[in-house]
Amino acid sequence: MFLSECGYRQEQRSGGTPQALAYFADINQYTRLYGIQEGEIPRRQGEPKPTRKEKLEQQKLARPQLYGMRTLFDFNEHFIELSNAEEEKRSLGFMLLILGALILSVPIFGVAAHFLRHGVLDWVLCLMAIGVFALEYFFLWPYFLAPAFFTSLRARYRFNRTTRKVYALRPKKYGGNVILDWDRVQAHVRWAPPKSWTAEQLATSEVAREERLRSAGLDSNLLLYWPPLNASDPERKGEDVLWVGPSGSGEALWQYIRTFMEEGMDAVPRPSEHEWLRKGFSGPGEHLEETVMHGSHLRDDIIGKGTSGATFTNYATNFLWAPLHSLAERLCYWPTFPEEWNSDCGQKRRESGIGPEEPLRWPCKAPR
């Protein structure tokens, strides 16, 4: 789903790009942005021991970890592939879509029945149908349904360390497909949605800004920012933002991506069975196990005492949603990378399934 991307584009259309960046994306003079060289620096042989101040500074930088979150489509020596957040809300959106269609069908059916019986239109029912349609089209569709249906199933982001490029697949209305230079990226590792704070409150109140950061929690996300190629360019060419990773991701995911891109696949932990995302469409059982029950299974594995009662309860309360989610996915399309990009370095990768994919290493056929 593209809820964050939709919110940003809505703000961009209403207030312009500078306001959307400062308010919704939280890219402003108060934001701490990380560069690609900012990571934990290992001590080399013969170097003096770091001072206490230097140790404390390094402790502030998270180590590269995925922490059991479903994050990766692909992992190999050339690139890692990730997506965006809030996929779990698709089934709720589908329920709202069906509910909206049912509510709209009532006055439409009344208008049709009255016309067939009496040969004239019932203007009261006509106005009711128009009002319901307008309410759904202008208030529900653009903010919650459009990011979930009749669009791309997921965003796809390939971080290719061989070409030092980031290949992004997105619907055109949320920025479109783009190739970005890795060397220009900056990371906002504590992004949180603005929620009820206004642009004026966040611009003038340090307390509001700090509250926004502290409110992140499960709604937090890693945001990557590419500044304009020319700071004085009124068209802001080259500027872009990507929301990367699942909800709750932040500094640890940034360090995972950064370390992979700067040091290679052997410098980051290999993804566990809990940290893979499924490519393509999922069936009801696959969605239930991989998304809904993911946290419960992970907790049971950590505790090591088998399936808990909480896991059974989670299954019982959510299994009816799985077919809705699987059906909702079929209202979207699965995006694929253009062959001319050669983002896979000459090794075609599968477009469905989940888990590690061979080969992990191969000679790159793309020009560097």
C-alpha positions as CSV (number, residue, x, y, z in Angstrom):
1,M,0.0,0.0,0.0
2,F,1.0,3.6,-0.5
3,L,-0.5,5.5,2.4
4,S,2.6,7.5,3.3
5,E,3.3,8.3,-0.3
6,C,-0.3,9.3,-0.9
7,G,-0.2,11.7,2.2
8,Y,3.0,13.3,0.9
9,R,1.6,13.8,-2.6
10,Q,-1.7,15.3,-1.2
11,E,0.3,17.7,0.8
12,Q,2.6,18.5,-2.1
13,R,-0.4,19.3,-4.3
14,S,-2.1,21.5,-1.7
15,G,0.9,23.4,-0.3
16,G,3.8,22.8,-2.6
17,T,7.0,20.7,-2.4
18,P,8.8,22.7,0.3
19,Q,5.9,22.5,2.7
20,A,5.3,18.8,2.0
21,L,9.0,18.1,2.7
22,A,9.1,20.2,5.9
23,Y,5.7,19.1,7.3
24,F,4.8,15.7,6.1
25,A,8.2,14.2,5.3
26,D,9.8,16.1,8.3
27,I,12.8,17.2,6.2
28,N,13.7,20.6,7.6
29,Q,16.4,22.4,9.5
30,Y,15.5,20.6,12.7
31,T,15.9,17.1,11.3
32,R,18.9,14.9,11.9
33,L,19.8,13.3,8.6
34,Y,22.3,10.5,8.3
35,G,24.8,10.1,5.4
36,I,26.1,6.9,3.9
37,Q,29.4,7.1,5.8
38,E,27.8,7.3,9.2
39,G,28.1,3.9,10.8
40,E,29.8,2.1,13.6
41,I,33.6,2.3,12.8
42,P,35.5,-0.8,13.8
43,R,38.8,-0.4,15.6
44,R,41.8,-1.3,13.4
45,Q,45.0,-2.9,14.7
46,G,47.4,-0.5,16.1
47,E,44.9,2.3,16.5
48,P,44.6,3.9,20.0
49,K,41.6,3.0,22.1
50,P,38.6,5.2,21.6
51,T,37.9,7.8,24.3
52,R,34.8,7.5,26.4
53,K,33.2,10.3,24.4
54,E,33.9,8.4,21.1
55,K,32.5,5.2,22.6
56,L,29.3,6.9,23.6
57,E,29.0,8.5,20.1
58,Q,29.4,5.1,18.4
59,Q,26.8,3.5,20.7
60,K,24.2,6.0,19.3
61,L,24.6,4.3,15.9
62,A,22.4,1.2,15.7
63,R,24.0,-2.0,14.4
64,P,22.7,-3.5,11.1
65,Q,19.7,-5.7,12.0
66,L,16.3,-6.7,10.6
67,Y,14.9,-7.8,14.1
68,G,12.7,-10.4,12.6
69,M,10.6,-8.0,10.5
70,R,9.5,-9.2,7.0
71,T,11.7,-6.9,5.0
72,L,13.5,-8.4,2.0
73,F,12.3,-9.6,-1.4
74,D,15.9,-10.6,-2.5
75,F,19.4,-10.8,-1.1
76,N,22.6,-11.5,-3.0
77,E,26.1,-10.1,-3.5
78,H,24.9,-7.4,-5.9
79,F,21.7,-6.0,-4.4
80,I,19.0,-6.3,-1.7
81,E,15.4,-5.6,-2.6
82,L,12.9,-4.1,-0.1
83,S,9.4,-2.7,-0.2
84,N,7.3,-0.2,1.8
85,A,5.0,-0.5,4.8
86,E,1.3,-0.9,5.8
87,E,0.4,-3.9,3.6
88,E,-1.5,-5.4,6.6
89,K,-4.2,-2.7,6.1
90,R,-5.2,-3.9,2.7
91,S,-7.9,-6.3,4.0
92,L,-9.5,-3.4,6.0
93,G,-9.5,-1.3,2.9
94,F,-11.2,-4.0,0.9
95,M,-13.9,-4.3,3.6
96,L,-14.4,-0.5,3.4
97,L,-14.6,-0.8,-0.4
98,I,-17.3,-3.4,-0.3
99,L,-19.2,-1.6,2.4
100,G,-19.0,1.6,0.4
101,A,-20.3,-0.2,-2.7
102,L,-23.2,-1.7,-0.8
103,I,-24.2,1.7,0.7
104,L,-24.0,3.3,-2.7
105,S,-26.1,0.5,-4.3
106,V,-29.1,1.2,-2.0
107,P,-30.2,4.6,-3.4
108,I,-29.2,3.5,-6.9
109,F,-31.4,0.4,-6.6
110,G,-34.2,2.6,-5.3
111,V,-33.9,5.0,-8.2
112,A,-34.0,2.2,-10.7
113,A,-36.9,0.5,-9.1
114,H,-38.9,3.7,-8.9
115,F,-38.2,4.5,-12.5
116,L,-39.2,1.0,-13.7
117,R,-42.4,1.2,-11.7
118,H,-43.6,4.8,-12.3
119,G,-41.6,5.9,-15.4
120,V,-40.2,8.9,-13.6
121,L,-37.1,9.6,-11.5
122,D,-37.3,10.0,-7.7
123,W,-35.1,13.1,-7.3
124,V,-34.7,12.5,-3.5
125,L,-33.2,9.1,-4.1
126,C,-31.1,10.6,-7.0
127,L,-29.7,13.2,-4.6
128,M,-29.0,10.6,-2.0
129,A,-27.1,8.5,-4.6
130,I,-25.1,11.5,-5.7
131,G,-24.3,12.5,-2.1
132,V,-23.1,9.0,-1.1
133,F,-21.0,8.8,-4.3
134,A,-19.4,12.2,-3.7
135,L,-18.7,11.4,0.0
136,E,-16.9,8.1,-1.0
137,Y,-15.1,9.5,-4.0
138,F,-13.8,12.7,-2.5
139,F,-13.2,11.7,1.1
140,L,-12.7,7.9,1.3
141,W,-11.2,7.0,-2.1
142,P,-8.2,9.4,-2.5
143,Y,-6.9,9.0,1.1
144,F,-7.4,5.3,1.8
145,L,-8.7,3.3,-1.1
146,A,-6.7,4.7,-4.1
147,P,-3.3,3.8,-2.4
148,A,-4.5,0.1,-2.0
149,F,-6.5,-0.8,-5.2
150,F,-6.2,-0.7,-9.0
151,T,-2.5,0.2,-8.5
152,S,0.8,-1.5,-8.0
153,L,0.7,-4.3,-5.3
154,R,3.9,-3.2,-3.6
155,A,6.7,-0.7,-4.1
156,R,10.0,-2.4,-5.0
157,Y,13.3,-0.9,-4.1
158,R,16.6,-2.5,-5.3
159,F,19.7,-1.2,-3.6
160,N,22.5,-2.3,-6.0
161,R,26.0,-1.9,-4.6
162,T,27.6,-3.0,-7.9
163,T,26.1,-0.1,-9.8
164,R,25.7,2.1,-6.7
165,K,22.2,2.9,-7.8
166,V,18.7,2.6,-6.1
167,Y,16.1,1.3,-8.6
168,A,12.6,2.2,-7.5
169,L,9.3,0.9,-8.8
170,R,6.2,3.0,-7.8
171,P,2.9,4.0,-9.4
172,K,3.2,7.2,-11.5
173,K,0.9,9.1,-9.2
174,Y,3.3,8.5,-6.3
175,G,6.5,9.5,-8.0
176,G,6.8,6.9,-10.8
177,N,9.7,4.6,-11.6
178,V,13.1,6.2,-11.0
179,I,16.8,5.4,-10.8
180,L,18.6,7.3,-7.9
181,D,22.3,7.7,-7.1
182,W,23.2,5.9,-3.8
183,D,26.0,8.4,-3.1
184,R,23.5,11.3,-2.7
185,V,21.1,9.7,-0.3
186,Q,20.3,10.9,3.3
187,A,18.3,9.0,5.9
188,H,15.7,10.2,8.3
189,V,15.7,7.2,10.8
190,R,12.9,8.5,13.1
191,W,10.2,9.6,10.7
192,A,6.7,9.6,12.1
193,P,3.4,10.8,10.5
194,P,2.4,14.3,11.5
195,K,-0.9,13.0,12.9
196,S,-2.9,15.9,14.6
197,W,-0.1,18.4,14.6
198,T,-0.4,21.3,12.2
199,A,2.5,22.6,10.0
200,E,2.6,25.8,12.1
201,Q,2.8,23.9,15.4
202,L,5.7,21.8,14.2
203,A,7.5,24.8,12.7
204,T,7.3,26.9,15.8
205,S,7.2,24.5,18.8
206,E,10.2,22.4,19.8
207,V,7.9,20.5,22.2
208,A,5.6,19.5,19.3
209,R,8.6,18.3,17.2
210,E,9.9,16.2,20.0
211,E,6.4,14.8,20.7
212,R,6.1,13.8,17.0
213,L,9.4,11.9,17.2
214,R,8.4,10.2,20.4
215,S,5.0,9.2,19.0
216,A,6.6,7.2,16.2
217,G,6.3,3.7,17.8
218,L,4.8,1.2,15.4
219,D,3.9,4.0,13.0
220,S,7.6,4.9,12.5
221,N,9.4,4.3,9.2
222,L,12.7,4.8,7.5
223,L,12.6,7.7,5.1
224,L,15.3,8.2,2.5
225,Y,15.8,11.6,1.0
226,W,17.6,12.7,-2.2
227,P,18.2,16.5,-2.2
228,P,17.9,18.5,-5.5
229,L,20.9,18.2,-7.8
230,N,21.1,22.0,-7.7
231,A,20.0,23.7,-4.5
232,S,19.0,26.9,-6.5
233,D,17.0,25.0,-9.1
234,P,13.3,26.1,-8.8
235,E,12.2,22.8,-10.4
236,R,14.1,20.8,-7.7
237,K,15.3,18.2,-10.2
238,G,16.7,15.1,-8.7
239,E,14.8,15.5,-5.4
240,D,12.9,12.4,-4.2
241,V,11.8,10.6,-1.0
242,L,11.2,6.9,-0.4
243,W,9.5,5.3,2.6
244,V,11.5,2.0,3.0
245,G,10.8,-1.1,5.0
246,P,8.0,-2.3,7.3
247,S,6.2,-0.2,9.9
248,G,8.5,0.2,13.0
249,S,11.7,0.3,10.9
250,G,14.3,2.9,11.6
251,E,17.9,3.3,12.3
252,A,18.8,-0.5,12.4
253,L,17.3,-0.9,8.9
254,W,19.2,2.1,7.6
255,Q,22.4,0.7,9.0
256,Y,21.6,-2.7,7.4
257,I,21.1,-1.0,4.0
258,R,24.1,1.3,4.4
259,T,26.5,-1.5,5.5
260,F,25.4,-3.8,2.7
261,M,25.9,-1.0,0.1
262,E,29.3,0.1,1.5
263,E,30.8,-3.2,2.7
264,G,28.9,-6.0,1.0
265,M,26.6,-9.0,1.8
266,D,29.1,-10.6,4.2
267,A,29.1,-7.5,6.5
268,V,25.4,-7.8,7.4
269,P,23.5,-10.7,9.0
270,R,21.9,-13.1,6.6
271,P,18.1,-12.8,6.7
272,S,16.3,-15.5,8.8
273,E,13.2,-17.3,7.7
274,H,11.1,-14.6,9.4
275,E,12.6,-11.7,7.5
276,W,11.6,-12.5,3.9
277,L,8.8,-10.9,1.9
278,R,6.7,-12.8,-0.7
279,K,7.1,-11.7,-4.3
280,G,3.9,-11.6,-6.2
281,F,0.4,-12.5,-5.0
282,S,-0.3,-14.5,-1.8
283,G,-3.0,-17.0,-1.1
284,P,-5.2,-16.8,2.0
285,G,-3.1,-19.3,4.0
286,E,0.1,-17.6,2.9
287,H,-1.0,-14.2,4.0
288,L,-2.3,-15.5,7.3
289,E,1.0,-17.3,8.1
290,E,3.4,-14.7,6.7
291,T,1.7,-11.4,7.7
292,V,-1.0,-11.9,10.3
293,M,0.6,-14.6,12.4
294,H,4.2,-13.5,11.8
295,G,4.6,-11.8,15.2
296,S,3.0,-14.7,17.1
297,H,5.2,-17.3,15.4
298,L,8.3,-15.2,16.0
299,R,7.4,-14.8,19.7
300,D,6.8,-18.6,20.1
301,D,10.1,-19.4,18.5
302,I,11.9,-17.0,20.9
303,I,10.2,-18.4,24.0
304,G,10.7,-22.0,22.7
305,K,7.7,-23.6,24.4
306,G,5.6,-24.4,21.3
307,T,2.5,-22.7,20.1
308,S,1.0,-20.5,22.8
309,G,-2.6,-19.7,23.6
310,A,-2.1,-16.2,22.3
311,T,-1.2,-17.6,18.9
312,F,-4.3,-19.7,18.8
313,T,-6.4,-16.7,19.8
314,N,-4.7,-14.5,17.1
315,Y,-5.5,-17.2,14.5
316,A,-9.1,-17.6,15.6
317,T,-9.8,-13.8,15.4
318,N,-8.0,-13.2,12.0
319,F,-8.5,-16.2,9.8
320,L,-11.7,-14.8,8.2
321,W,-9.7,-11.7,7.1
322,A,-7.2,-13.7,5.0
323,P,-9.5,-14.4,2.0
324,L,-10.4,-10.7,1.9
325,H,-6.8,-9.7,1.8
326,S,-5.9,-12.3,-0.9
327,L,-8.9,-11.2,-3.0
328,A,-7.9,-7.5,-2.6
329,E,-4.4,-8.2,-3.9
330,R,-6.0,-9.4,-7.2
331,L,-7.3,-5.8,-7.7
332,C,-3.7,-4.7,-8.2
333,Y,-0.8,-5.6,-10.5
334,W,2.7,-6.9,-9.7
335,P,5.3,-4.5,-10.9
336,T,8.5,-5.7,-12.7
337,F,11.8,-4.0,-13.3
338,P,12.4,-2.8,-16.9
339,E,15.0,-5.0,-18.6
340,E,16.8,-2.0,-20.0
341,W,17.7,-1.0,-16.4
342,N,19.7,-4.2,-15.9
343,S,19.1,-3.8,-12.2
344,D,19.6,-7.5,-11.7
345,C,23.2,-7.3,-13.1
346,G,22.4,-9.8,-15.8
347,Q,20.9,-12.6,-13.6
348,K,17.1,-12.9,-14.1
349,R,15.3,-13.3,-10.7
350,R,12.0,-15.0,-10.0
351,E,8.8,-12.9,-9.8
352,S,6.9,-15.1,-7.3
353,G,7.6,-17.0,-4.1
354,I,9.4,-16.3,-0.8
355,G,12.8,-17.0,0.7
356,P,16.4,-17.2,-0.4
357,E,17.1,-17.5,-4.1
358,E,20.1,-19.0,-5.9
359,P,22.5,-17.9,-7.1
360,L,23.8,-15.5,-4.4
361,R,26.9,-14.7,-6.4
362,W,27.5,-14.3,-10.2
363,P,29.7,-12.1,-12.5
364,C,27.9,-8.9,-13.2
365,K,27.1,-8.4,-16.9
366,A,26.1,-4.7,-16.5
367,P,28.6,-1.9,-17.2
368,R,29.8,-0.3,-14.1
